[in-house]
Amino acid sequence: MTKVVNYLSEAFEELRSNVTWPEWAEVQRLTIVVAVFSVLLAMATWGIDEFFAKSIAGFFNWLKA
């Protein structure tokens, strides 16, 4: 248990002293960029899914005819 506590205290010290944290404005800007691209990727995935679903349904309807 002592090793775990020692590891955690050293990790927090490392975060406090050696990590360069971005400015709050940069964090907000990058969060917006990630959110926008996530929505765009989700919409593109949905669009491709709809296209293939309709294509496959159309193909099977064509086979039935």
CHARMM-style PDB file with segment names, atoms N, HN, CA, C and O in Angstrom:
ATOM      1  N   MET     1       0.825  -1.193   0.000  1.00  0.00      PROA
ATOM      2  CA  MET     1       0.000   0.000   0.000  1.00  0.00      PROA
ATOM      3  C   MET     1       0.868   1.255   0.000  1.00  0.00      PROA
ATOM      4  O   MET     1       0.473   2.277  -0.561  1.00  0.00      PROA
ATOM      5  N   THR     2       2.022   1.191   0.609  1.00  0.00      PROA
ATOM      6  HN  THR     2       2.343   0.361   1.064  1.00  0.00      PROA
ATOM      7  CA  THR     2       2.925   2.335   0.656  1.00  0.00      PROA
ATOM      8  C   THR     2       3.404   2.693  -0.741  1.00  0.00      PROA
ATOM      9  O   THR     2       3.560   3.872  -1.059  1.00  0.00      PROA
ATOM     10  N   LYS     3       3.640   1.683  -1.583  1.00  0.00      PROA
ATOM     11  HN  LYS     3       3.513   0.725  -1.325  1.00  0.00      PROA
ATOM     12  CA  LYS     3       4.090   1.940  -2.952  1.00  0.00      PROA
ATOM     13  C   LYS     3       3.026   2.686  -3.753  1.00  0.00      PROA
ATOM     14  O   LYS     3       3.343   3.572  -4.546  1.00  0.00      PROA
ATOM     15  N   VAL     4       1.771   2.323  -3.541  1.00  0.00      PROA
ATOM     16  HN  VAL     4       1.513   1.603  -2.896  1.00  0.00      PROA
ATOM     17  CA  VAL     4       0.680   2.980  -4.264  1.00  0.00      PROA
ATOM     18  C   VAL     4       0.568   4.434  -3.837  1.00  0.00      PROA
ATOM     19  O   VAL     4       0.431   5.317  -4.684  1.00  0.00      PROA
ATOM     20  N   VAL     5       0.624   4.690  -2.561  1.00  0.00      PROA
ATOM     21  HN  VAL     5       0.736   3.972  -1.873  1.00  0.00      PROA
ATOM     22  CA  VAL     5       0.538   6.060  -2.048  1.00  0.00      PROA
ATOM     23  C   VAL     5       1.720   6.872  -2.547  1.00  0.00      PROA
ATOM     24  O   VAL     5       1.558   8.026  -2.944  1.00  0.00      PROA
ATOM     25  N   ASN     6       2.903   6.283  -2.530  1.00  0.00      PROA
ATOM     26  HN  ASN     6       3.035   5.346  -2.207  1.00  0.00      PROA
ATOM     27  CA  ASN     6       4.097   6.964  -3.020  1.00  0.00      PROA
ATOM     28  C   ASN     6       3.965   7.280  -4.505  1.00  0.00      PROA
ATOM     29  O   ASN     6       4.306   8.379  -4.944  1.00  0.00      PROA
ATOM     30  N   TYR     7       3.471   6.318  -5.274  1.00  0.00      PROA
ATOM     31  HN  TYR     7       3.194   5.425  -4.917  1.00  0.00      PROA
ATOM     32  CA  TYR     7       3.287   6.524  -6.714  1.00  0.00      PROA
ATOM     33  C   TYR     7       2.311   7.666  -6.976  1.00  0.00      PROA
ATOM     34  O   TYR     7       2.577   8.532  -7.810  1.00  0.00      PROA
ATOM     35  N   LEU     8       1.184   7.671  -6.267  1.00  0.00      PROA
ATOM     36  HN  LEU     8       0.968   6.968  -5.589  1.00  0.00      PROA
ATOM     37  CA  LEU     8       0.186   8.717  -6.462  1.00  0.00      PROA
ATOM     38  C   LEU     8       0.716  10.093  -6.081  1.00  0.00      PROA
ATOM     39  O   LEU     8       0.454  11.071  -6.782  1.00  0.00      PROA
ATOM     40  N   SER     9       1.451  10.181  -4.989  1.00  0.00      PROA
ATOM     41  HN  SER     9       1.664   9.387  -4.420  1.00  0.00      PROA
ATOM     42  CA  SER     9       1.989  11.482  -4.588  1.00  0.00      PROA
ATOM     43  C   SER     9       3.028  11.977  -5.589  1.00  0.00      PROA
ATOM     44  O   SER     9       3.084  13.172  -5.880  1.00  0.00      PROA
ATOM     45  N   GLU    10       3.844  11.078  -6.116  1.00  0.00      PROA
ATOM     46  HN  GLU    10       3.798  10.107  -5.880  1.00  0.00      PROA
ATOM     47  CA  GLU    10       4.817  11.475  -7.136  1.00  0.00      PROA
ATOM     48  C   GLU    10       4.127  11.877  -8.436  1.00  0.00      PROA
ATOM     49  O   GLU    10       4.572  12.802  -9.115  1.00  0.00      PROA
ATOM     50  N   ALA    11       3.046  11.189  -8.784  1.00  0.00      PROA
ATOM     51  HN  ALA    11       2.685  10.437  -8.233  1.00  0.00      PROA
ATOM     52  CA  ALA    11       2.310  11.534 -10.001  1.00  0.00      PROA
ATOM     53  C   ALA    11       1.694  12.925  -9.873  1.00  0.00      PROA
ATOM     54  O   ALA    11       1.767  13.719 -10.810  1.00  0.00      PROA
ATOM     55  N   PHE    12       1.094  13.228  -8.731  1.00  0.00      PROA
ATOM     56  HN  PHE    12       1.035  12.584  -7.969  1.00  0.00      PROA
ATOM     57  CA  PHE    12       0.519  14.557  -8.531  1.00  0.00      PROA
ATOM     58  C   PHE    12       1.598  15.639  -8.527  1.00  0.00      PROA
ATOM     59  O   PHE    12       1.379  16.731  -9.052  1.00  0.00      PROA
ATOM     60  N   GLU    13       2.741  15.350  -7.949  1.00  0.00      PROA
ATOM     61  HN  GLU    13       2.919  14.463  -7.522  1.00  0.00      PROA
ATOM     62  CA  GLU    13       3.849  16.311  -7.955  1.00  0.00      PROA
ATOM     63  C   GLU    13       4.325  16.559  -9.380  1.00  0.00      PROA
ATOM     64  O   GLU    13       4.629  17.693  -9.749  1.00  0.00      PROA
ATOM     65  N   GLU    14       4.389  15.506 -10.171  1.00  0.00      PROA
ATOM     66  HN  GLU    14       4.142  14.584  -9.871  1.00  0.00      PROA
ATOM     67  CA  GLU    14       4.775  15.628 -11.581  1.00  0.00      PROA
ATOM     68  C   GLU    14       3.783  16.516 -12.334  1.00  0.00      PROA
ATOM     69  O   GLU    14       4.182  17.379 -13.115  1.00  0.00      PROA
ATOM     70  N   LEU    15       2.507  16.301 -12.095  1.00  0.00      PROA
ATOM     71  HN  LEU    15       2.182  15.599 -11.460  1.00  0.00      PROA
ATOM     72  CA  LEU    15       1.474  17.120 -12.743  1.00  0.00      PROA
ATOM     73  C   LEU    15       1.571  18.582 -12.317  1.00  0.00      PROA
ATOM     74  O   LEU    15       1.363  19.486 -13.127  1.00  0.00      PROA
ATOM     75  N   ARG    16       1.882  18.806 -11.064  1.00  0.00      PROA
ATOM     76  HN  ARG    16       2.051  18.073 -10.406  1.00  0.00      PROA
ATOM     77  CA  ARG    16       1.947  20.172 -10.551  1.00  0.00      PROA
ATOM     78  C   ARG    16       3.175  20.924 -11.052  1.00  0.00      PROA
ATOM     79  O   ARG    16       3.090  22.116 -11.347  1.00  0.00      PROA
ATOM     80  N   SER    17       4.317  20.243 -11.153  1.00  0.00      PROA
ATOM     81  HN  SER    17       4.387  19.275 -10.914  1.00  0.00      PROA
ATOM     82  CA  SER    17       5.559  20.969 -11.414  1.00  0.00      PROA
ATOM     83  C   SER    17       6.066  20.862 -12.843  1.00  0.00      PROA
ATOM     84  O   SER    17       6.708  21.798 -13.319  1.00  0.00      PROA
ATOM     85  N   ASN    18       5.811  19.768 -13.550  1.00  0.00      PROA
ATOM     86  HN  ASN    18       5.290  19.007 -13.164  1.00  0.00      PROA
ATOM     87  CA  ASN    18       6.453  19.566 -14.850  1.00  0.00      PROA
ATOM     88  C   ASN    18       5.522  19.605 -16.052  1.00  0.00      PROA
ATOM     89  O   ASN    18       5.988  19.584 -17.191  1.00  0.00      PROA
ATOM     90  N   VAL    19       4.223  19.660 -15.820  1.00  0.00      PROA
ATOM     91  HN  VAL    19       3.845  19.676 -14.895  1.00  0.00      PROA
ATOM     92  CA  VAL    19       3.281  19.665 -16.934  1.00  0.00      PROA
ATOM     93  C   VAL    19       2.939  21.100 -17.285  1.00  0.00      PROA
ATOM     94  O   VAL    19       2.663  21.919 -16.407  1.00  0.00      PROA
ATOM     95  N   THR    20       2.959  21.399 -18.583  1.00  0.00      PROA
ATOM     96  HN  THR    20       3.183  20.735 -19.295  1.00  0.00      PROA
ATOM     97  CA  THR    20       2.555  22.721 -19.048  1.00  0.00      PROA
ATOM     98  C   THR    20       1.082  22.659 -19.408  1.00  0.00      PROA
ATOM     99  O   THR    20       0.704  21.990 -20.370  1.00  0.00      PROA
ATOM    100  N   TRP    21       0.257  23.344 -18.652  1.00  0.00      PROA
ATOM    101  HN  TRP    21       0.564  23.887 -17.871  1.00  0.00      PROA
ATOM    102  CA  TRP    21      -1.175  23.328 -18.880  1.00  0.00      PROA
ATOM    103  C   TRP    21      -1.547  24.439 -19.845  1.00  0.00      PROA
ATOM    104  O   TRP    21      -0.971  25.525 -19.770  1.00  0.00      PROA
ATOM    105  N   PRO    22      -2.496  24.206 -20.755  1.00  0.00      PROA
ATOM    106  CA  PRO    22      -2.906  25.257 -21.702  1.00  0.00      PROA
ATOM    107  C   PRO    22      -3.734  26.331 -20.999  1.00  0.00      PROA
ATOM    108  O   PRO    22      -4.285  26.123 -19.918  1.00  0.00      PROA
ATOM    109  N   GLU    23      -3.794  27.470 -21.651  1.00  0.00      PROA
ATOM    110  HN  GLU    23      -3.346  27.638 -22.529  1.00  0.00      PROA
ATOM    111  CA  GLU    23      -4.618  28.561 -21.120  1.00  0.00      PROA
ATOM    112  C   GLU    23      -6.091  28.195 -21.246  1.00  0.00      PROA
ATOM    113  O   GLU    23      -6.467  27.385 -22.094  1.00  0.00      PROA
ATOM    114  N   TRP    24      -6.929  28.800 -20.394  1.00  0.00      PROA
ATOM    115  HN  TRP    24      -6.624  29.458 -19.706  1.00  0.00      PROA
ATOM    116  CA  TRP    24      -8.348  28.481 -20.370  1.00  0.00      PROA
ATOM    117  C   TRP    24      -9.014  28.800 -21.712  1.00  0.00      PROA
ATOM    118  O   TRP    24      -9.888  28.055 -22.157  1.00  0.00      PROA
ATOM    119  N   ALA    25      -8.615  29.891 -22.358  1.00  0.00      PROA
ATOM    120  HN  ALA    25      -7.906  30.496 -21.997  1.00  0.00      PROA
ATOM    121  CA  ALA    25      -9.200  30.258 -23.651  1.00  0.00      PROA
ATOM    122  C   ALA    25      -8.887  29.198 -24.706  1.00  0.00      PROA
ATOM    123  O   ALA    25      -9.734  28.881 -25.540  1.00  0.00      PROA
ATOM    124  N   GLU    26      -7.684  28.656 -24.669  1.00  0.00      PROA
ATOM    125  HN  GLU    26      -6.995  28.913 -23.991  1.00  0.00      PROA
ATOM    126  CA  GLU    26      -7.313  27.608 -25.616  1.00  0.00      PROA
ATOM    127  C   GLU    26      -8.094  26.322 -25.351  1.00  0.00      PROA
ATOM    128  O   GLU    26      -8.497  25.630 -26.285  1.00  0.00      PROA
ATOM    129  N   VAL    27      -8.302  26.014 -24.092  1.00  0.00      PROA
ATOM    130  HN  VAL    27      -7.975  26.576 -23.333  1.00  0.00      PROA
ATOM    131  CA  VAL    27      -9.086  24.826 -23.732  1.00  0.00      PROA
ATOM    132  C   VAL    27     -10.509  24.969 -24.264  1.00  0.00      PROA
ATOM    133  O   VAL    27     -11.055  24.022 -24.829  1.00  0.00      PROA
ATOM    134  N   GLN    28     -11.108  26.132 -24.089  1.00  0.00      PROA
ATOM    135  HN  GLN    28     -10.664  26.901 -23.630  1.00  0.00      PROA
ATOM    136  CA  GLN    28     -12.467  26.361 -24.575  1.00  0.00      PROA
ATOM    137  C   GLN    28     -12.524  26.259 -26.096  1.00  0.00      PROA
ATOM    138  O   GLN    28     -13.434  25.632 -26.638  1.00  0.00      PROA
ATOM    139  N   ARG    29     -11.568  26.864 -26.784  1.00  0.00      PROA
ATOM    140  HN  ARG    29     -10.829  27.374 -26.343  1.00  0.00      PROA
ATOM    141  CA  ARG    29     -11.549  26.839 -28.244  1.00  0.00      PROA
ATOM    142  C   ARG    29     -11.396  25.415 -28.761  1.00  0.00      PROA
ATOM    143  O   ARG    29     -12.108  25.008 -29.679  1.00  0.00      PROA
ATOM    144  N   LEU    30     -10.483  24.665 -28.186  1.00  0.00      PROA
ATOM    145  HN  LEU    30      -9.904  24.995 -27.441  1.00  0.00      PROA
ATOM    146  CA  LEU    30     -10.267  23.292 -28.644  1.00  0.00      PROA
ATOM    147  C   LEU    30     -11.440  22.384 -28.301  1.00  0.00      PROA
ATOM    148  O   LEU    30     -11.731  21.443 -29.039  1.00  0.00      PROA
ATOM    149  N   THR    31     -12.115  22.656 -27.189  1.00  0.00      PROA
ATOM    150  HN  THR    31     -11.879  23.420 -26.589  1.00  0.00      PROA
ATOM    151  CA  THR    31     -13.308  21.885 -26.839  1.00  0.00      PROA
ATOM    152  C   THR    31     -14.400  22.104 -27.877  1.00  0.00      PROA
ATOM    153  O   THR    31     -15.084  21.158 -28.269  1.00  0.00      PROA
ATOM    154  N   ILE    32     -14.566  23.334 -28.320  1.00  0.00      PROA
ATOM    155  HN  ILE    32     -14.010  24.102 -28.002  1.00  0.00      PROA
ATOM    156  CA  ILE    32     -15.558  23.631 -29.349  1.00  0.00      PROA
ATOM    157  C   ILE    32     -15.194  22.946 -30.655  1.00  0.00      PROA
ATOM    158  O   ILE    32     -16.067  22.407 -31.335  1.00  0.00      PROA
ATOM    159  N   VAL    33     -13.909  22.959 -31.017  1.00  0.00      PROA
ATOM    160  HN  VAL    33     -13.199  23.397 -30.465  1.00  0.00      PROA
ATOM    161  CA  VAL    33     -13.463  22.301 -32.243  1.00  0.00      PROA
ATOM    162  C   VAL    33     -13.767  20.805 -32.181  1.00  0.00      PROA
ATOM    163  O   VAL    33     -14.275  20.235 -33.147  1.00  0.00      PROA
ATOM    164  N   VAL    34     -13.463  20.173 -31.061  1.00  0.00      PROA
ATOM    165  HN  VAL    34     -13.051  20.636 -30.276  1.00  0.00      PROA
ATOM    166  CA  VAL    34     -13.723  18.735 -30.908  1.00  0.00      PROA
ATOM    167  C   VAL    34     -15.221  18.454 -30.970  1.00  0.00      PROA
ATOM    168  O   VAL    34     -15.640  17.482 -31.599  1.00  0.00      PROA
ATOM    169  N   ALA    35     -16.026  19.285 -30.333  1.00  0.00      PROA
ATOM    170  HN  ALA    35     -15.686  20.075 -29.822  1.00  0.00      PROA
ATOM    171  CA  ALA    35     -17.480  19.088 -30.347  1.00  0.00      PROA
ATOM    172  C   ALA    35     -18.036  19.211 -31.760  1.00  0.00      PROA
ATOM    173  O   ALA    35     -18.868  18.402 -32.173  1.00  0.00      PROA
ATOM    174  N   VAL    36     -17.582  20.218 -32.502  1.00  0.00      PROA
ATOM    175  HN  VAL    36     -16.906  20.874 -32.167  1.00  0.00      PROA
ATOM    176  CA  VAL    36     -18.064  20.421 -33.876  1.00  0.00      PROA
ATOM    177  C   VAL    36     -17.675  19.237 -34.756  1.00  0.00      PROA
ATOM    178  O   VAL    36     -18.513  18.717 -35.492  1.00  0.00      PROA
ATOM    179  N   PHE    37     -16.425  18.808 -34.690  1.00  0.00      PROA
ATOM    180  HN  PHE    37     -15.744  19.230 -34.092  1.00  0.00      PROA
ATOM    181  CA  PHE    37     -16.006  17.679 -35.507  1.00  0.00      PROA
ATOM    182  C   PHE    37     -16.687  16.376 -35.085  1.00  0.00      PROA
ATOM    183  O   PHE    37     -16.932  15.512 -35.928  1.00  0.00      PROA
ATOM    184  N   SER    38     -16.990  16.222 -33.813  1.00  0.00      PROA
ATOM    185  HN  SER    38     -16.791  16.924 -33.128  1.00  0.00      PROA
ATOM    186  CA  SER    38     -17.720  15.037 -33.362  1.00  0.00      PROA
ATOM    187  C   SER    38     -19.122  15.006 -33.955  1.00  0.00      PROA
ATOM    188  O   SER    38     -19.588  13.960 -34.406  1.00  0.00      PROA
ATOM    189  N   VAL    39     -19.790  16.154 -33.954  1.00  0.00      PROA
ATOM    190  HN  VAL    39     -19.412  17.003 -33.587  1.00  0.00      PROA
ATOM    191  CA  VAL    39     -21.128  16.231 -34.546  1.00  0.00      PROA
ATOM    192  C   VAL    39     -21.059  15.977 -36.044  1.00  0.00      PROA
ATOM    193  O   VAL    39     -21.895  15.252 -36.584  1.00  0.00      PROA
ATOM    194  N   LEU    40     -20.072  16.566 -36.730  1.00  0.00      PROA
ATOM    195  HN  LEU    40     -19.393  17.155 -36.292  1.00  0.00      PROA
ATOM    196  CA  LEU    40     -19.932  16.350 -38.175  1.00  0.00      PROA
ATOM    197  C   LEU    40     -19.643  14.887 -38.498  1.00  0.00      PROA
ATOM    198  O   LEU    40     -20.198  14.344 -39.453  1.00  0.00      PROA
ATOM    199  N   LEU    41     -18.791  14.252 -37.723  1.00  0.00      PROA
ATOM    200  HN  LEU    41     -18.340  14.693 -36.947  1.00  0.00      PROA
ATOM    201  CA  LEU    41     -18.493  12.844 -37.949  1.00  0.00      PROA
ATOM    202  C   LEU    41     -19.721  11.980 -37.688  1.00  0.00      PROA
ATOM    203  O   LEU    41     -19.972  11.025 -38.422  1.00  0.00      PROA
ATOM    204  N   ALA    42     -20.485  12.305 -36.653  1.00  0.00      PROA
ATOM    205  HN  ALA    42     -20.282  13.081 -36.057  1.00  0.00      PROA
ATOM    206  CA  ALA    42     -21.708  11.556 -36.365  1.00  0.00      PROA
ATOM    207  C   ALA    42     -22.712  11.714 -37.503  1.00  0.00      PROA
ATOM    208  O   ALA    42     -23.360  10.745 -37.899  1.00  0.00      PROA
ATOM    209  N   MET    43     -22.843  12.923 -38.027  1.00  0.00      PROA
ATOM    210  HN  MET    43     -22.317  13.710 -37.706  1.00  0.00      PROA
ATOM    211  CA  MET    43     -23.770  13.149 -39.142  1.00  0.00      PROA
ATOM    212  C   MET    43     -23.309  12.431 -40.402  1.00  0.00      PROA
ATOM    213  O   MET    43     -24.133  11.886 -41.136  1.00  0.00      PROA
ATOM    214  N   ALA    44     -22.017  12.422 -40.661  1.00  0.00      PROA
ATOM    215  HN  ALA    44     -21.348  12.865 -40.064  1.00  0.00      PROA
ATOM    216  CA  ALA    44     -21.496  11.709 -41.828  1.00  0.00      PROA
ATOM    217  C   ALA    44     -21.724  10.209 -41.681  1.00  0.00      PROA
ATOM    218  O   ALA    44     -22.107   9.545 -42.644  1.00  0.00      PROA
ATOM    219  N   THR    45     -21.496   9.674 -40.496  1.00  0.00      PROA
ATOM    220  HN  THR    45     -21.185  10.214 -39.714  1.00  0.00      PROA
ATOM    221  CA  THR    45     -21.731   8.251 -40.254  1.00  0.00      PROA
ATOM    222  C   THR    45     -23.209   7.919 -40.431  1.00  0.00      PROA
ATOM    223  O   THR    45     -23.546   6.901 -41.036  1.00  0.00      PROA
ATOM    224  N   TRP    46     -24.085   8.758 -39.913  1.00  0.00      PROA
ATOM    225  HN  TRP    46     -23.811   9.584 -39.422  1.00  0.00      PROA
ATOM    226  CA  TRP    46     -25.518   8.551 -40.072  1.00  0.00      PROA
ATOM    227  C   TRP    46     -25.899   8.588 -41.550  1.00  0.00      PROA
ATOM    228  O   TRP    46     -26.673   7.748 -42.011  1.00  0.00      PROA
ATOM    229  N   GLY    47     -25.360   9.556 -42.297  1.00  0.00      PROA
ATOM    230  HN  GLY    47     -24.732  10.238 -41.922  1.00  0.00      PROA
ATOM    231  CA  GLY    47     -25.670   9.671 -43.715  1.00  0.00      PROA
ATOM    232  C   GLY    47     -25.227   8.448 -44.504  1.00  0.00      PROA
ATOM    233  O   GLY    47     -25.967   7.949 -45.351  1.00  0.00      PROA
ATOM    234  N   ILE    48     -24.036   7.971 -44.230  1.00  0.00      PROA
ATOM    235  HN  ILE    48     -23.434   8.376 -43.542  1.00  0.00      PROA
ATOM    236  CA  ILE    48     -23.531   6.775 -44.927  1.00  0.00      PROA
ATOM    237  C   ILE    48     -24.385   5.565 -44.555  1.00  0.00      PROA
ATOM    238  O   ILE    48     -24.687   4.735 -45.413  1.00  0.00      PROA
ATOM    239  N   ASP    49     -24.775   5.457 -43.291  1.00  0.00      PROA
ATOM    240  HN  ASP    49     -24.530   6.131 -42.594  1.00  0.00      PROA
ATOM    241  CA  ASP    49     -25.623   4.356 -42.843  1.00  0.00      PROA
ATOM    242  C   ASP    49     -26.978   4.397 -43.553  1.00  0.00      PROA
ATOM    243  O   ASP    49     -27.468   3.367 -44.017  1.00  0.00      PROA
ATOM    244  N   GLU    50     -27.578   5.575 -43.638  1.00  0.00      PROA
ATOM    245  HN  GLU    50     -27.180   6.412 -43.262  1.00  0.00      PROA
ATOM    246  CA  GLU    50     -28.861   5.716 -44.327  1.00  0.00      PROA
ATOM    247  C   GLU    50     -28.731   5.369 -45.806  1.00  0.00      PROA
ATOM    248  O   GLU    50     -29.596   4.695 -46.365  1.00  0.00      PROA
ATOM    249  N   PHE    51     -27.660   5.825 -46.438  1.00  0.00      PROA
ATOM    250  HN  PHE    51     -26.957   6.373 -45.985  1.00  0.00      PROA
ATOM    251  CA  PHE    51     -27.441   5.528 -47.851  1.00  0.00      PROA
ATOM    252  C   PHE    51     -27.361   4.023 -48.091  1.00  0.00      PROA
ATOM    253  O   PHE    51     -28.022   3.502 -48.989  1.00  0.00      PROA
ATOM    254  N   PHE    52     -26.559   3.326 -47.295  1.00  0.00      PROA
ATOM    255  HN  PHE    52     -26.022   3.749 -46.565  1.00  0.00      PROA
ATOM    256  CA  PHE    52     -26.422   1.885 -47.484  1.00  0.00      PROA
ATOM    257  C   PHE    52     -27.701   1.140 -47.113  1.00  0.00      PROA
ATOM    258  O   PHE    52     -28.037   0.147 -47.757  1.00  0.00      PROA
ATOM    259  N   ALA    53     -28.424   1.600 -46.086  1.00  0.00      PROA
ATOM    260  HN  ALA    53     -28.151   2.407 -45.562  1.00  0.00      PROA
ATOM    261  CA  ALA    53     -29.675   0.950 -45.713  1.00  0.00      PROA
ATOM    262  C   ALA    53     -30.687   1.060 -46.857  1.00  0.00      PROA
ATOM    263  O   ALA    53     -31.361   0.083 -47.184  1.00  0.00      PROA
ATOM    264  N   LYS    54     -30.795   2.238 -47.461  1.00  0.00      PROA
ATOM    265  HN  LYS    54     -30.248   3.032 -47.195  1.00  0.00      PROA
ATOM    266  CA  LYS    54     -31.731   2.412 -48.572  1.00  0.00      PROA
ATOM    267  C   LYS    54     -31.265   1.672 -49.815  1.00  0.00      PROA
ATOM    268  O   LYS    54     -32.084   1.147 -50.570  1.00  0.00      PROA
ATOM    269  N   SER    55     -29.952   1.627 -50.033  1.00  0.00      PROA
ATOM    270  HN  SER    55     -29.287   2.054 -49.419  1.00  0.00      PROA
ATOM    271  CA  SER    55     -29.429   0.893 -51.188  1.00  0.00      PROA
ATOM    272  C   SER    55     -29.712  -0.597 -51.064  1.00  0.00      PROA
ATOM    273  O   SER    55     -30.132  -1.232 -52.031  1.00  0.00      PROA
ATOM    274  N   ILE    56     -29.487  -1.150 -49.894  1.00  0.00      PROA
ATOM    275  HN  ILE    56     -29.146  -0.633 -49.108  1.00  0.00      PROA
ATOM    276  CA  ILE    56     -29.731  -2.581 -49.687  1.00  0.00      PROA
ATOM    277  C   ILE    56     -31.224  -2.884 -49.766  1.00  0.00      PROA
ATOM    278  O   ILE    56     -31.616  -3.891 -50.355  1.00  0.00      PROA
ATOM    279  N   ALA    57     -32.062  -2.027 -49.180  1.00  0.00      PROA
ATOM    280  HN  ALA    57     -31.744  -1.208 -48.702  1.00  0.00      PROA
ATOM    281  CA  ALA    57     -33.514  -2.228 -49.265  1.00  0.00      PROA
ATOM    282  C   ALA    57     -33.970  -2.156 -50.718  1.00  0.00      PROA
ATOM    283  O   ALA    57     -34.793  -2.960 -51.156  1.00  0.00      PROA
ATOM    284  N   GLY    58     -33.438  -1.198 -51.460  1.00  0.00      PROA
ATOM    285  HN  GLY    58     -32.769  -0.545 -51.104  1.00  0.00      PROA
ATOM    286  CA  GLY    58     -33.783  -1.102 -52.876  1.00  0.00      PROA
ATOM    287  C   GLY    58     -33.329  -2.307 -53.664  1.00  0.00      PROA
ATOM    288  O   GLY    58     -34.045  -2.768 -54.553  1.00  0.00      PROA
ATOM    289  N   PHE    59     -32.167  -2.822 -53.361  1.00  0.00      PROA
ATOM    290  HN  PHE    59     -31.586  -2.447 -52.639  1.00  0.00      PROA
ATOM    291  CA  PHE    59     -31.654  -4.014 -54.052  1.00  0.00      PROA
ATOM    292  C   PHE    59     -32.559  -5.213 -53.794  1.00  0.00      PROA
ATOM    293  O   PHE    59     -32.880  -5.947 -54.729  1.00  0.00      PROA
ATOM    294  N   PHE    60     -32.979  -5.429 -52.544  1.00  0.00      PROA
ATOM    295  HN  PHE    60     -32.719  -4.833 -51.785  1.00  0.00      PROA
ATOM    296  CA  PHE    60     -33.838  -6.559 -52.236  1.00  0.00      PROA
ATOM    297  C   PHE    60     -35.234  -6.377 -52.816  1.00  0.00      PROA
ATOM    298  O   PHE    60     -35.866  -7.355 -53.213  1.00  0.00      PROA
ATOM    299  N   ASN    61     -35.730  -5.130 -52.873  1.00  0.00      PROA
ATOM    300  HN  ASN    61     -35.216  -4.335 -52.550  1.00  0.00      PROA
ATOM    301  CA  ASN    61     -37.015  -4.877 -53.531  1.00  0.00      PROA
ATOM    302  C   ASN    61     -36.909  -5.170 -55.027  1.00  0.00      PROA
ATOM    303  O   ASN    61     -37.854  -5.680 -55.630  1.00  0.00      PROA
ATOM    304  N   TRP    62     -35.779  -4.854 -55.616  1.00  0.00      PROA
ATOM    305  HN  TRP    62     -35.011  -4.440 -55.126  1.00  0.00      PROA
ATOM    306  CA  TRP    62     -35.548  -5.129 -57.035  1.00  0.00      PROA
ATOM    307  C   TRP    62     -35.509  -6.634 -57.292  1.00  0.00      PROA
ATOM    308  O   TRP    62     -36.002  -7.115 -58.312  1.00  0.00      PROA
ATOM    309  N   LEU    63     -34.903  -7.382 -56.332  1.00  0.00      PROA
ATOM    310  HN  LEU    63     -34.502  -6.991 -55.503  1.00  0.00      PROA
ATOM    311  CA  LEU    63     -34.862  -8.838 -56.463  1.00  0.00      PROA
ATOM    312  C   LEU    63     -36.253  -9.458 -56.351  1.00  0.00      PROA
ATOM    313  O   LEU    63     -36.542 -10.449 -57.022  1.00  0.00      PROA
ATOM    314  N   LYS    64     -37.122  -8.882 -55.505  1.00  0.00      PROA
ATOM    315  HN  LYS    64     -36.887  -8.077 -54.960  1.00  0.00      PROA
ATOM    316  CA  LYS    64     -38.474  -9.424 -55.321  1.00  0.00      PROA
ATOM    317  C   LYS    64     -39.329  -9.197 -56.561  1.00  0.00      PROA
ATOM    318  O   LYS    64     -40.220  -9.997 -56.849  1.00  0.00      PROA
ATOM    319  N   ALA    65     -39.078  -8.133 -57.291  1.00  0.00      PROA
ATOM    320  HN  ALA    65     -38.354  -7.483 -57.057  1.00  0.00      PROA
ATOM    321  CA  ALA    65     -39.925  -7.767 -58.429  1.00  0.00      PROA
ATOM    322  C   ALA    65     -39.765  -8.659 -59.614  1.00  0.00      PROA
ATOM    323  OT1 ALA    65     -40.423  -8.455 -60.634  1.00  0.00      PROA
TER     324      ALA     65
END
